Amino acid sequence: MSKRTKKVGSAGRLGARYGVRIRKRIAEIESVSKGRHECPKCRAVALTRSANGIWICRKCGAHLASSSYMPTPPVAVRREVAEVLAKAEAREELEVDAEEAPAEPEELPQMKSGKKANKE
């Protein structure tokens, strides 16, 4: 026998009800929420959802509260990442400005000759 839910995935249980768009959304959300994610503490791909907004790492046993369908970093972590990115961009802009700025003109060597140069 062949698979009956190849296209729609877990939303195949709904059959022909509720419309295509809603079934596709459900399948997409469920594929993300039922999959495994990276644990922020031990960095293992073992974080699974146990309930709405509760995530448990199967390796280190850490319990996390996060968003419903996908674990997201806390607001403080997102803020720190934004600050680091802003500093890096500012540093890059300074480096680009330093490269584009024309260097001071070099003085040409004076020619030494037996005659004195005319002074104006």
Secondary structure as UniProt FT lines:
FT   TURN            6..8
FT   HELIX           9..14
FT   TURN            15..16
FT   HELIX           20..33
FT   STRAND          37..38
FT   TURN            40..42
FT   STRAND          45..51
FT   TURN            52..53
FT   STRAND          54..57
FT   TURN            58..60
FT   STRAND          63..65
FT   HELIX           75..100
//
